[in-house]
């Protein structure tokens, strides 16, 4: 999970524990790229508006280009219609902030289901 706000990262970690999901959190797109290079991530959860470097949309496009199995969940407090979402991996989810553990769990389940359908 990539979010430049530490509070959001901490809250998401707590939610992930409650729903029994392993979650790695980072603050920047550059850190996310390093994680994606060094481990096999299956879901990228990224805030659309990151403080520096790539935004979440460009990050998803970049990591998705090298990882065809990647599922993406973008999150923002802004409506998705405010963003240019073309070129994102198929099945990209959008999670509105603020979110709770149930909505996070639903988005993750949908991302996993989509990934499973790609493997068939």
C-alpha positions as CSV (number, residue, x, y, z in Angstrom):
1,X,0.0,0.0,0.0
2,X,1.3,3.4,-1.0
3,X,0.1,6.5,0.8
4,X,2.1,9.6,1.7
5,X,0.0,10.1,4.9
6,X,1.4,8.1,7.8
7,X,-1.9,8.1,9.6
8,X,-3.6,6.4,6.6
9,X,-0.9,3.8,6.4
10,X,-1.2,3.0,10.2
11,X,-5.0,2.8,10.0
12,X,-4.8,0.5,6.9
13,X,-2.3,-1.8,8.7
14,X,-4.7,-2.1,11.6
15,X,-7.6,-2.9,9.2
16,X,-5.5,-5.4,7.3
17,X,-4.7,-7.2,10.6
18,X,-8.4,-7.4,11.4
19,X,-9.3,-8.9,8.0
20,X,-6.2,-11.2,8.0
21,X,-4.4,-9.6,5.1
22,X,-0.6,-9.2,4.8
23,X,0.1,-5.6,4.0
24,X,3.3,-3.8,3.3
25,X,3.0,0.0,3.5
26,X,5.3,2.6,1.9
27,X,5.1,6.4,1.6
28,X,6.3,7.0,-1.9
29,X,6.0,5.7,-5.4
30,X,9.8,5.1,-5.5
31,X,9.5,2.9,-2.4
32,X,6.6,1.0,-4.0
33,X,8.7,0.4,-7.2
34,X,11.5,-1.0,-5.0
35,X,9.1,-3.4,-3.2
36,X,7.6,-4.5,-6.5
37,X,11.0,-5.3,-7.9
38,X,12.2,-7.2,-4.9
39,X,9.0,-9.2,-4.1
40,X,6.0,-10.7,-5.9
41,X,3.1,-8.4,-5.1
42,X,-0.3,-9.4,-6.3
43,X,-2.3,-6.3,-5.3
44,X,-1.2,-2.7,-5.4
45,X,-3.2,-0.4,-3.2
46,X,-2.2,3.2,-4.0
47,X,-3.5,6.7,-3.1
48,X,-4.1,8.6,-6.3
49,X,-2.4,11.8,-5.0
50,X,1.0,11.1,-3.7
51,X,3.2,13.8,-2.4
52,X,6.3,13.5,-4.6
53,X,7.3,11.6,-7.8
54,X,4.7,9.5,-9.6
55,X,1.1,9.7,-8.7
56,X,-0.8,6.5,-7.9
57,X,-2.2,6.2,-11.4
58,X,1.1,6.4,-13.1
59,X,2.6,4.1,-10.5
60,X,-0.1,1.5,-11.2
61,X,0.5,1.8,-15.0
62,X,4.3,1.4,-14.5
63,X,4.2,-1.6,-12.2
64,X,1.3,-3.1,-14.2
65,X,3.3,-3.0,-17.3
66,X,5.9,-5.3,-15.9
67,X,3.5,-7.5,-13.8
68,X,0.6,-8.7,-15.9
69,X,-0.9,-10.5,-12.9
70,X,-1.1,-7.3,-10.8
71,X,-4.5,-6.2,-9.4
72,X,-4.8,-2.5,-8.6
73,X,-6.9,-0.7,-6.0
74,X,-6.7,3.1,-6.2
75,X,-7.9,5.2,-3.4
76,X,-8.8,8.9,-3.0
77,X,-11.1,11.3,-1.3
78,X,-12.0,12.6,-4.8
79,X,-14.5,11.0,-7.1
80,X,-12.8,8.8,-9.7
81,X,-14.3,11.0,-12.5
82,X,-11.7,13.6,-11.6
83,X,-8.9,11.4,-12.9
84,X,-7.7,10.0,-16.2
85,X,-7.9,6.3,-15.6
86,X,-7.1,5.0,-19.1
87,X,-4.3,2.5,-19.4
88,X,-4.7,1.0,-16.0
89,X,-4.6,-2.7,-15.5
90,X,-8.0,-4.4,-16.3
91,X,-10.2,-4.7,-13.2
92,X,-8.8,-1.8,-11.3
93,X,-10.8,-1.0,-8.2
94,X,-11.4,2.4,-6.8
95,X,-11.7,2.8,-3.0
96,X,-13.2,6.1,-1.7
97,X,-11.5,7.6,1.4
98,X,-12.3,7.5,4.1
99,X,-12.8,3.7,4.1
100,X,-13.3,1.1,6.7
101,X,-12.1,-2.5,7.1
102,X,-15.2,-3.9,5.4
103,X,-14.8,-1.7,2.3
104,X,-11.1,-2.5,2.2
105,X,-11.9,-6.3,2.5
106,X,-14.5,-6.0,-0.3
107,X,-12.0,-4.3,-2.6
108,X,-9.3,-6.8,-1.9
109,X,-11.7,-9.7,-2.4
110,X,-12.7,-8.2,-5.8
111,X,-9.1,-7.7,-6.8
112,X,-8.3,-11.3,-5.8
113,X,-11.3,-12.6,-7.7
114,X,-10.3,-10.7,-10.8
115,X,-6.7,-12.0,-10.5
116,X,-8.0,-15.6,-10.3
117,X,-10.2,-15.1,-13.4
118,X,-7.0,-14.0,-15.3
119,X,-5.3,-17.2,-14.3
120,X,-7.9,-19.4,-15.8
